Amino acid sequence: MQQQREVPGPGQESVWDYPRPPRLERTEELVEVELGGRVVASSRAGWRVLETSHPPTYYLPREAFVAGSLRPCPGATWCEWKGRASYFDVVATGPAGAQVVAPRAAWTYEHPTPGFVELAGAVAVMPGLVDRCTVDGETVVPQPGGFYGGWITGRFVGPFKGAPGTAGW
């Protein structure tokens, strides 16, 4: 059963105002990804995918990632909106020099569908699988459920799809 839509306050967005099918938009927010105590990606030239009931998923240009921090890994999935996704392990060298790996924590669409062609080669990260993700300095809360890659900050209100009982939304 769907919960009551939260009313956005000043400067907030309701994910229930996002469209379906989803919309792609550019963002100049500072988006950063940390692993092993290191920033492995940072950019002000990203994209947000906005879909009804979901917090935005952020995508960064591949060049925003530190060299060697994306390691292709096996497997693929299919998105009805964007097409075939391929995956990366996110890799960092920790403070003690040991390698830290977040398995299958990032993905890309090398050949997305026409509505998302701008995302070709851009990389999204599952915030719950790395140490920390931030948007303009605010730490992200991962979208509930571990399946979707949405990034929740104080800017967004829900309820958010992903938690148990929300599959039918």
N, C-alpha and C positions, 0 to 999 in steps of 0.2 A: 504494500500500500504506500502510495506517495505521501510524503510529509508535506506540511504547509510550506509554501514558498516564503523564504525570508525576504523582508523588505530591505533593499540596499540603503545605506546611509550615505552621507556626502562623500564623494570620491570612491564609492564602491560600485561594483557591477554584480548583478544577479546572473548566475549561470542559466537561469530560466528565461533570460532575455536573449540568449545565444541561439543561433539558427540550427535547424536540421534540414538538409545536410549542413555539415559544418562549414565555417568560413575561415579563410586564411587571411591574416593581417600581419603587416610588419610591426616591429617594436624596436624602440631605441632605448628601452630599459636596460640597465646593466644586469646581465644574466651571468651567473658564475656557478661552477661545479667544482666541488672539493672532494678529494679522495686521498687517503694516506697523509693527511695534514697539509696537502698541497692543492693549489688551484690548478685544475687540469683543463679548464675551459673558461673563457671570459670573452664577452662580446656585448656591444651595444647595437649590433646589426642582426637581429634575429627575427623570428616569426612566432606568432601564436596561432594555434588552431583552436577555434571556439565552437563548441558543440553543446546543444541543449543539455542541461543537467550535469555537465562536466566542467571542472575547473580547466583553465587553459593548459595545453601542452606546449611547451616552449621548444623551439628548434633553433640550433645555432649553426652558422657556417662551419664546415669541417676545419677550416683554417683557424677557428677560434680555439681549437683543442691543441694542447701541447704535443709536439712531435712524439710519436710512440705511445700516446695515451689511449689510442683506439686500436684494438686488435680484433680483426674479423674472427667470428666464431660461427660454427655450424648452425643451421636452422633458419627458418623463414616463417612468417605469418602473413595473413591476408587481411587487409582492411577494406571494407566495402566502399569507402570513400577515397582512399589514397592509393590502394593497390598493394603490391608485394613489398614487405619490409624484410630487410636483412639486418643482422645483429652484430654488435661488438661487445667484447669485454672491455671495461674501462680499467686502465693500468696506471699506477703511479709508483714512484719510489718514496717510501715512507721516510720519516725523520732519521731512523737508524740505518737507512740504506736498503732495507728489505723491500721487495716488490709487493705491492698491495694490488689485488685484483678484485674487481666487482664483476662477476660473471654475467654476461648478457644484459648489462645495465643500460646499453644504448642501442639505438636502431636508426636506420635510414631508409629512405625510398629512393633508390637509384633512378627508377623510371616511373614516377608517380602518374596518376591519372591526370587528364588535362586540367581539371580545376585546381590541382596542387602542384603543377609543374615547377613553380618557384621553389618548392622544397627539394628538388632533385639534388641528392648528395648531402643535404643538411642533416644534422644529427640531433636527436632527442635523447634525453636521459631520464631514466626512471628514478625519481628523487629518493625513494625509499631504499635504493640499492647502493647508494654512494654515501659518503660521510655527511655532506651538506650541499644544498643548492640554495642560492639566494637570488632575489630579484630586487634590484636597487637597494641591496644591503639587508633586506628582510629575509630571514630564514624561511624556507618553504616547508609546508607540511604536505606529505605525499597524499594523493587521492586515496580514499579508503579502498581496501580490498586487494591491492597488489596486482591487479590485472591492467588497469588503465594507468596512463602516465601523466595525469594532471598535476599541476603545481598549485597548491592553495597558499595564499597569503591573505592578510587582512583586507585586501582590496576586493576579495570575492566572497559572495554569500551564496548559500545553497538552498536546500539540501543538495548534496553531491551524490551522484551515482557511483556505485562501486562497493558499498558496504553490503553485508548480507541483507536480502530482502528487497534489493533495488533493481534486480535484473529485469523486471517487467516494466520499468519506467520508460 
